[in-house]
Structures are given as C-alpha cells and as structure tokens.
Amino acid sequence: MSVRELVVLGTASQVPTRHRNHNGYLLRWDGEGILFDPGEGTQRQMLRAGAAAHDLNRICVTHFHGDHSLGLAGVIQRINLDRVPHEISAHYPRSGQRFFNRLRYATAYRETVQLVEAPVSADGPLAVTPSYTLEARKLSHPVESYGYRIIEPDGFRMLPDRLAAHGIKGPDVGRIQREGSLGGVRLGDVSEVRRGQRFAFVMDTRLCDGVHALAEGCDMLVIESTFLDEDEQLAVDHGHLTAGQAARVARDAGVRHLVLTHFSQRYLEPDDFERQARAAGYEGELTVAHDLMRVPVPKRR
C-alpha cells in the first residue's frame, strides 16, 4: 500500500534541547524515502522512528549550517554499513561542495553504495520520476540556501455516470485510460483532471520570492518558524521567519496542511506558535511539529 507521510526526526533550531533533536525530516512518498536536512543525531532518531537506511532514496540539504547537515556523516556511513542495494541521490547547494565532501569523508569507512552527488546551483527541476518532479528554489539566508518542492503529475479521475452513458465498462475502462480514446470517445469525455499532490520544504530563510513559489498550491508545507512575531526583527536580522509570517505565506498560497518547525530554544510554549499562526489568518490544517511525530499528507481532493 502506498504511504505518503512526513516523519519528523528533529525540530530544534541551532542547538538541540532536552526535548528537541537537531533538524531531520523523512518524507515517505509511495515506495521512496526522501530525507531532508539531517542534523546531528538523525541516525539515532531514524532508529527511534522505525526508519531504516534502506528506506532512503534521496537526501536533500537546504544549506550547510550544522543544525541542518552535521548528521550527514553518520547517515552516509550507515547507508554504506547496511549495504543499501539501490542508488541514493544527494542534493545540496553547489556552493557548499567542500562541506559535503568533508562530511561524506569525515572518517574512514568502506563505501558499498552508489551515492550520486547532484548539487543545486539554480532554480528549477532537479529530478523527474514517474511519481514526482523534485524542484528547488533559492531562499534568503546568510549562507546559500534552497528549498525543495515535490509535484506529482496530474492524473485522471474516471466518472462512472459518463462511462455508463457511453457504454464503456469492464476492460474497456482500462483501455481508454491507456490509449486516450475508444470508439470515438475521448478520455476527457469520461473523466476529469485529478490534480497531483504537492509538498514543499522551506527551511532557514527570510520572506522572499522563493518562499512563495515553493508554497503555492501545496497540500503540505513544512516551513521554519524559528521566532514568534514579537521577535520579527531578530528573524529578519538572522534570515528566519516568524510563526505569523509562515502562516501568512501558507494562507496566501492556499496550503491545505501547514507544518511549523525549527523552533528557537528561547521559547518553551509550543502553543504560542499555533496561536500566532491562527491569528495571522491561516484556517487550514495546522501542526506544530514535535520530534518523532508522523503527519500524513492530505488525501487528494
């Protein structure tokens, strides 16, 4: 059975706390696993969450600050220790190649897995598979940073009443889906477009065009909200977002499920982030992330 869910491995900004690990997010998308921003401790958090190295197909790093990348060394070595049988792709800012190299070869180990380096240097598509297209957009942070978005291709939803009206049933339903027409009846005559799902991952950034482009029309948006609104100037100075800013992005983009994460250690009450997001006018489904939670991607409309 296909599964589409976010497994939250860590939610802390800058430093871990007693209750929050460094960043780490595993998106299960049908039969694939995409690991975003593996901070320090990600390998152990994967174990606690019931996720294995074999589950990974891609690693996406937004930028090379330690809380988003120090776990790379351990994850890469675990992939090789477990002899993952398939190729794994790694995406990260090309400007940070030297950091990726240091993390990949931080200590001695035996390489047994094909890890394909696919650095990002511009906005646009990074990979196209039958299940999704992976895109990147540049963000605004003191070091080069990219956000990621997954877009499922649009499909078709068959309409039983129209099929019946044209006398199409049984194996002929599959045939018209494959061939696009049958006996003068076009696929569009008996179906409607089923919009593909969209998922976006936006970490350390100020408000910028890339944030809005990534969020547009998403079923799920995972986005940093490092600060509360009263500390907006700190957010601007350090290249981050507040809870209210993140929520307004989601509101204006028509996001169905907003996941707030990447919280500064200065805040002890997570409910404050939810209150400020609601006060900003976001009315969709809202999750204030905590470590080891699982968040299902909303079902298609």
Residue pairs with C-beta under 8 A, 6 or more apart in sequence:
2 30
2 31
3 28
3 30
4 27
4 28
4 29
4 30
4 197
4 296
4 297
5 27
5 28
5 294
5 295
5 296
5 297
6 25
6 26
6 27
6 28
6 220
6 222
6 259
6 294
6 295
6 296
6 297
7 25
7 26
7 27
7 28
7 49
7 51
7 292
7 294
8 24
8 25
8 259
8 261
8 289
8 290
8 291
8 292
8 293
8 294
8 295
9 21
9 23
9 24
9 25
9 26
9 38
9 42
9 45
9 46
9 49
9 51
9 291
9 292
10 16
10 20
10 21
10 22
10 23
10 24
10 25
10 39
10 41
10 42
10 45
10 291
11 20
11 21
11 23
11 261
11 262
11 263
11 289
11 290
11 291
12 20
12 21
12 22
12 23
12 39
12 67
12 262
12 263
12 265
13 23
13 67
13 224
13 226
13 240
13 262
13 263
13 264
13 265
14 67
14 264
14 265
15 22
15 67
15 265
16 22
16 39
16 40
16 41
17 265
19 290
19 291
20 263
20 265
20 290
20 291
21 39
21 40
21 41
21 42
21 45
21 291
22 39
22 40
22 41
22 42
22 66
22 67
22 68
22 70
22 71
23 36
23 37
23 38
23 39
23 67
23 68
23 203
23 261
23 262
24 35
24 36
24 37
24 38
24 39
24 41
24 42
24 45
24 46
24 71
25 35
25 36
25 37
25 201
25 222
25 261
26 33
26 34
26 35
26 36
26 46
26 49
26 51
26 55
26 56
27 33
27 34
27 35
27 36
27 150
27 199
27 201
28 55
29 131
29 132
29 150
29 199
30 131
32 57
32 58
32 129
32 131
33 51
33 55
33 56
33 57
33 58
34 56
34 57
34 58
34 59
34 60
34 134
34 150
35 42
35 56
35 58
35 59
35 60
35 75
36 59
36 60
36 61
36 62
36 148
36 201
36 203
36 222
37 60
37 61
37 62
37 68
37 69
37 201
37 203
38 59
38 61
38 68
38 69
38 71
38 72
38 75
39 66
39 67
39 68
39 69
39 70
39 71
40 66
40 67
40 70
40 71
41 71
42 71
42 74
42 75
43 71
43 74
43 75
43 78
45 291
45 292
46 52
46 53
46 75
48 292
49 292
49 294
52 82
53 75
53 78
53 79
53 81
53 82
53 84
54 82
54 84
54 85
56 75
56 79
56 84
56 88
57 86
57 88
57 89
58 88
58 89
58 90
58 91
58 127
58 134
59 72
59 75
59 88
59 89
59 90
59 91
59 92
60 90
60 91
60 92
60 134
60 148
60 201
61 68
61 69
61 72
61 90
61 91
61 92
61 93
61 96
61 100
62 68
62 93
62 139
62 145
62 146
62 147
62 148
62 201
62 203
62 204
63 69
63 93
63 96
63 139
63 141
63 143
63 144
63 145
63 146
63 203
63 204
64 92
64 93
64 96
64 99
64 100
64 143
65 143
65 204
68 203
68 204
69 92
69 99
69 103
70 103
72 100
72 103
72 104
73 103
73 104
73 106
73 107
76 103
76 104
76 115
77 107
77 109
79 88
79 113
79 115
80 109
80 110
80 111
80 112
80 113
81 109
81 112
83 112
83 113
84 113
87 113
87 114
87 115
87 116
88 113
88 114
88 115
88 116
89 115
89 116
89 118
89 127
90 100
90 115
90 116
90 117
90 118
91 118
91 119
91 120
91 126
91 134
91 136
91 148
92 100
92 119
92 120
93 119
93 120
93 121
93 143
93 144
93 145
93 146
94 119
94 120
94 121
95 121
95 143
95 144
96 143
96 144
97 119
100 117
100 119
104 115
118 126
118 127
120 126
120 136
120 146
122 136
122 138
123 135
123 136
123 137
123 138
123 210
124 135
124 136
125 133
125 134
125 135
126 134
126 135
126 136
126 148
127 133
127 134
128 134
130 153
131 152
132 150
132 151
132 152
132 153
132 196
133 150
133 151
133 153
134 148
134 149
134 150
135 148
135 149
135 150
135 151
136 146
136 147
136 148
136 149
137 146
137 147
137 149
137 209
137 210
137 211
137 213
137 214
138 144
138 145
138 146
138 208
138 210
139 145
139 146
139 147
139 202
139 203
139 204
139 205
139 206
139 208
139 210
139 211
140 205
140 206
140 207
140 208
140 210
140 239
141 204
141 205
141 206
141 239
142 238
142 239
145 203
145 204
145 205
145 239
146 210
147 200
147 201
147 202
147 203
147 205
147 210
147 211
147 214
148 200
148 201
148 214
149 198
149 199
149 200
149 201
149 214
149 218
150 198
150 199
150 200
151 196
151 198
152 196
152 197
152 198
153 196
154 193
154 194
154 195
154 196
155 193
155 194
155 196
156 177
156 187
156 191
156 192
156 193
156 194
157 191
157 192
157 193
157 194
158 173
158 177
158 190
158 191
159 190
159 191
159 192
162 189
162 190
162 191
163 169
163 173
163 190
166 185
166 189
166 190
168 176
168 182
168 185
168 190
172 182
175 182
176 182
176 185
176 187
176 190
177 187
180 186
180 187
181 187
194 300
195 300
195 301
197 219
197 297
197 298
197 300
198 217
198 218
198 219
198 220
199 218
199 219
199 220
199 221
199 222
199 297
200 214
200 215
200 218
200 220
200 221
200 222
200 223
201 214
201 222
201 223
202 211
202 214
202 215
202 221
202 222
202 223
202 224
203 223
203 224
203 262
204 224
204 226
204 239
204 240
204 262
205 211
205 224
205 239
205 240
205 241
206 235
206 236
206 239
206 240
206 241
207 241
207 245
207 249
211 223
211 241
211 249
212 249
212 252
212 253
214 221
215 221
215 223
215 249
215 250
215 253
215 255
216 253
216 254
217 253
217 254
217 255
218 253
218 254
218 255
218 256
219 255
219 256
219 257
219 297
219 298
220 255
220 256
220 257
220 259
220 295
220 297
220 298
221 249
221 250
221 253
221 255
221 257
221 258
221 259
222 259
222 261
222 289
223 241
223 246
223 249
223 250
223 258
223 259
223 260
223 261
224 240
224 241
224 246
224 260
224 261
224 262
225 241
225 242
225 243
225 245
225 246
225 247
225 260
225 261
225 262
225 263
225 273
225 277
226 235
226 238
226 240
226 241
226 242
226 262
226 263
226 264
227 234
227 235
227 240
227 241
227 242
227 243
227 264
228 242
228 243
228 267
228 272
228 273
228 276
229 242
229 243
229 244
229 245
229 276
231 242
231 266
232 242
232 244
232 245
234 240
235 241
235 242
235 245
240 262
241 249
242 276
243 260
243 272
243 273
243 274
243 276
243 277
243 280
244 276
244 277
244 279
244 280
245 280
246 258
246 260
246 277
247 258
247 260
247 276
247 277
247 278
247 280
247 281
247 282
247 286
248 280
248 281
248 282
249 255
250 258
250 277
250 282
250 284
251 280
251 281
251 282
251 283
251 284
255 282
255 284
256 284
256 285
256 298
257 284
257 285
257 286
257 287
257 295
257 297
257 298
258 277
258 282
258 284
258 285
258 286
258 287
259 287
259 289
259 295
260 273
260 274
260 277
260 286
260 287
260 288
260 289
261 289
263 270
263 273
267 273
270 288
270 290
271 288
273 288
274 286
274 288
277 286
278 286
285 298
287 293
287 295
289 295
